Structures are given as structure tokens and as C-alpha cells.
């Protein structure tokens, strides 16, 4: 199947993305969700069952450009100045660059996103994801996805304030209390995209937007 024929993410209903949901609407939605993370919580973990084969789920997550589809606000990735490092924008707040490197293990089907705002020298925001065949743990087809984020000390204070686009720019750690709810929103986006494409017999993965625009 031609991956270009899979439904573009903007045409998949039920997603919460910065293009369709304002930051204020997202904040209100997250605050209304049950069980938000306590401000001093050290770990944030969400999990989800997805009706899509694990090999498709892993391949989708492994291709880091798909973060532009299922996350709320990470957009416009392009290669940075080092092999394997990408840079884009986190549109949760204005003018904020985000750097990312994907570290994946096909045998364990783990995909870790090593990220940081403003600079790519210390990628301290690490999002740990694992794909588990649902046949093993639930005795049903599909996949179980787990996603854990640990509260690195830099969430408490920007280690490079001189690199912020403005002195009053909010810091990513300011939102820690909403990480649990926010990650649940993004995990639901991920589930919706994967199940929509797989359920409609479409390629789950799509080429990078830069490739589509050329």
C-alpha cells in the first residue's frame, strides 16, 4: 500500500491538537479529568490498549516525525546540526524550540524520545514508551502501549534561562501537575490515529511532512 494514501491526521475525527484545540481549552479539559498528577509526584505513567498490531505500532512510534501527528503541540521537525538530532517547535508556548533524538530497540519494542527545550546538548526530558503484544498480556489481538516520564530536576528550574526566547516564557516544568492528564490526551490521540488507519486498511505510518511537500 502507498503510505501517501493513508488519511492525513487533520481529517481524523476526535483528536485534540493545537490546530483545533486552544491551550486554554486543553487546560480546562485536563483540569476536569479525574486523577491529575500531584505537584510533587516523581513519575507519570499512562497506558492504553490499541487495536493495531504491535509491529505497526512500533514502526509508527519509531519514526519520530509522527510526533507531529499524535502529540498536542510538537511540530515542524527538521534535521538539526548533529546526526540523529531533530529540532522543531513546541507550540504549547510561543517561539519555543524542542530538540529530539529517538532511541529505539526493535527486540524489546521500546521507543524513547530524548528531548529538551531550547538546546540539544543535554536531552533531559526523556519519554519512555514500550509496545507489548496484547496476545501476551491480554490474550487478544492488538497492542498495549505504556508511556512513562520521570521528573528530572530540570523540570523545577530552567538550566539554560539565557536561551529562552523571552524572560517571561513559561517553563515546561510549570505544567508538571497536568502531565498525567495531558499525556492521557495525547495517548488517546495516538490510539485514535492508529485504530482509524488500521481499521480502514490504510498504512499506519506516513512519510515526513517535508517529503510530502517536495
VEXSE-283004 format. One record per residue (C-alpha): residue number from 0; x, y, z. Coordinates in steps of 0.001 Angstrom, whole numbers, plus 500000, padded with zeros to 6 digits. Layout:
BEGIN
SITE  resi    east   north      up
SITE   NUM       X       Y       Z
...
***
This chain:
BEGIN
SITE  resi    east   north      up
SITE     0  500000  500000  500000
SITE     1  501118  503542  499305
SITE     2  501652  505359  502621
SITE     3  500632  508634  500995
SITE     4  497109  507199  500722
SITE     5  496580  506930  504468
SITE     6  494211  509536  505880
SITE     7  496001  512782  506852
SITE     8  495805  513390  510568
SITE     9  493809  516593  510141
SITE    10  490967  514528  508658
SITE    11  490786  512006  511512
SITE    12  487989  512955  513924
SITE    13  488278  513079  517690
SITE    14  491836  514400  518084
SITE    15  492970  517188  520412
SITE    16  495773  519074  518665
SITE    17  496963  522656  518810
SITE    18  495439  523293  515372
SITE    19  491926  522546  516625
SITE    20  492074  522946  520409
SITE    21  493425  526087  522050
SITE    22  495806  525893  525003
SITE    23  493032  527320  527174
SITE    24  490629  524593  526049
SITE    25  493251  521918  526657
SITE    26  493946  523291  530141
SITE    27  490257  523249  531036
SITE    28  489896  519719  529676
SITE    29  492898  518455  531658
SITE    30  491750  520127  534857
SITE    31  488379  518408  534523
SITE    32  489898  514955  534078
SITE    33  489931  512680  537138
SITE    34  493138  511941  538994
SITE    35  495623  514625  537855
SITE    36  499211  514109  538964
SITE    37  500115  515616  542331
SITE    38  502568  518544  542013
SITE    39  505320  516609  543860
SITE    40  504821  513322  542026
SITE    41  508117  511946  540694
SITE    42  506770  509786  537848
SITE    43  503989  509977  535300
SITE    44  502795  506797  533565
SITE    45  499884  506251  531202
SITE    46  498889  503123  529322
SITE    47  496413  502151  526611
SITE    48  495165  499196  524615
SITE    49  495241  499790  520849
SITE    50  493527  497621  518257
SITE    51  496521  497618  515911
SITE    52  499298  495009  515503
SITE    53  502398  495697  517624
SITE    54  504758  495721  514657
SITE    55  502748  498570  513094
SITE    56  502588  500458  516387
SITE    57  506338  500124  516953
SITE    58  507167  501247  513405
SITE    59  504910  504274  513827
SITE    60  506458  505316  517135
SITE    61  509998  504599  515913
SITE    62  509602  507188  513146
SITE    63  509933  510329  515243
SITE    64  508245  512610  512730
SITE    65  504929  511065  513776
SITE    66  505196  513097  516992
SITE    67  503835  515891  514804
SITE    68  500619  513882  514452
SITE    69  499752  512490  517866
SITE    70  501230  514993  520312
SITE    71  499255  518095  521108
SITE    72  501892  520648  520163
SITE    73  505221  519295  518793
SITE    74  505522  520419  515176
SITE    75  507819  521280  512251
SITE    76  510699  518838  512829
SITE    77  513773  519135  510651
SITE    78  517320  517730  510968
SITE    79  519499  519626  513444
SITE    80  523269  520055  513311
SITE    81  524116  516518  514521
SITE    82  523228  513112  513044
SITE    83  520034  511731  514525
SITE    84  519095  515002  516240
SITE    85  515948  516816  515167
SITE    86  514622  520235  516043
SITE    87  511114  521615  515814
SITE    88  508717  523770  517803
SITE    89  506637  523021  520874
SITE    90  503646  525209  520156
SITE    91  502347  524876  523705
SITE    92  504104  528209  524246
SITE    93  505262  530715  521600
SITE    94  508680  530576  519927
SITE    95  509889  527501  521830
SITE    96  512274  525157  520039
SITE    97  512295  521484  521001
SITE    98  515168  519125  520224
SITE    99  514635  515361  519991
SITE   100  516573  512152  519434
SITE   101  514823  508771  519111
SITE   102  516420  505793  520884
SITE   103  514655  502546  519933
SITE   104  515123  498807  520481
SITE   105  513266  496587  517989
SITE   106  513697  493412  520048
SITE   107  512060  494891  523151
SITE   108  509870  497270  521091
SITE   109  510879  500230  523229
SITE   110  510920  503764  521834
SITE   111  512410  506542  523944
SITE   112  512223  510197  522961
SITE   113  515167  512164  524404
SITE   114  514099  515805  524265
SITE   115  514784  519285  525618
SITE   116  513504  522777  525118
SITE   117  515838  525464  523706
SITE   118  519027  523362  523262
SITE   119  520157  519955  522016
SITE   120  523275  519370  524130
SITE   121  521551  517838  527177
SITE   122  518376  515960  526249
SITE   123  516982  515565  529756
SITE   124  513219  515296  529018
SITE   125  513020  511570  528309
SITE   126  509734  509910  527367
SITE   127  509919  506122  527744
SITE   128  507494  504098  525629
SITE   129  507043  500356  525195
SITE   130  504833  498340  522862
SITE   131  503639  494990  524238
SITE   132  501808  492412  522082
SITE   133  498320  492226  523576
SITE   134  498258  488487  522798
SITE   135  500843  488029  525567
SITE   136  499223  490107  528292
SITE   137  495514  490296  527412
SITE   138  495044  487218  525202
SITE   139  493619  489339  522403
SITE   140  494960  490860  519181
SITE   141  496457  494324  519222
SITE   142  498918  496163  521386
SITE   143  499374  497610  524844
SITE   144  501375  500853  524961
SITE   145  502966  502154  528149
SITE   146  504473  505643  528478
SITE   147  506481  506860  531460
SITE   148  508035  510241  532158
SITE   149  510287  510865  535186
SITE   150  510541  514217  536938
SITE   151  514102  515269  536192
SITE   152  515381  518085  538468
SITE   153  515462  520438  535483
SITE   154  511659  520449  535486
SITE   155  511912  522566  538638
SITE   156  514154  525225  537085
SITE   157  515310  526046  533572
SITE   158  519021  525094  533381
SITE   159  519568  527479  530452
SITE   160  517400  530567  531067
SITE   161  519589  532621  528737
SITE   162  518330  530519  525795
SITE   163  514633  531205  526393
SITE   164  513019  533380  523706
SITE   165  511793  535770  526420
SITE   166  512335  536231  530135
SITE   167  508662  535626  530912
SITE   168  508283  532480  528787
SITE   169  506577  529710  530837
SITE   170  508831  526757  531651
SITE   171  507893  523177  530798
SITE   172  508053  522204  534463
SITE   173  505295  524702  535236
SITE   174  502913  522193  533647
SITE   175  504090  519106  535569
SITE   176  500882  518905  537599
SITE   177  498986  518443  534328
SITE   178  501347  515898  532751
SITE   179  499212  512903  533712
SITE   180  496089  514350  532107
SITE   181  497976  515834  529152
SITE   182  499700  512545  528374
SITE   183  496350  510774  528552
SITE   184  495028  513208  525934
SITE   185  497994  512505  523669
SITE   186  497784  508745  524247
SITE   187  494152  508932  523195
SITE   188  495258  510794  520049
SITE   189  497763  508012  519361
SITE   190  495146  505291  519835
SITE   191  492647  507116  517621
SITE   192  495114  507587  514743
SITE   193  496422  504021  514810
SITE   194  492982  502409  515054
SITE   195  491490  504689  512397
SITE   196  494133  503897  509792
SITE   197  494482  500215  510618
SITE   198  490720  499762  510840
SITE   199  490317  501333  507402
SITE   200  493018  499108  505893
SITE   201  495349  502077  505395
SITE   202  499102  502302  506018
SITE   203  499508  503318  509648
SITE   204  502710  505288  509067
SITE   205  503078  508272  506757
SITE   206  506143  509876  505192
SITE   207  507513  513027  506862
SITE   208  505662  516208  506037
SITE   209  508793  517630  504434
SITE   210  508826  514717  501972
SITE   211  505144  515247  501177
SITE   212  505699  518936  500466
SITE   213  508508  518436  497977
***
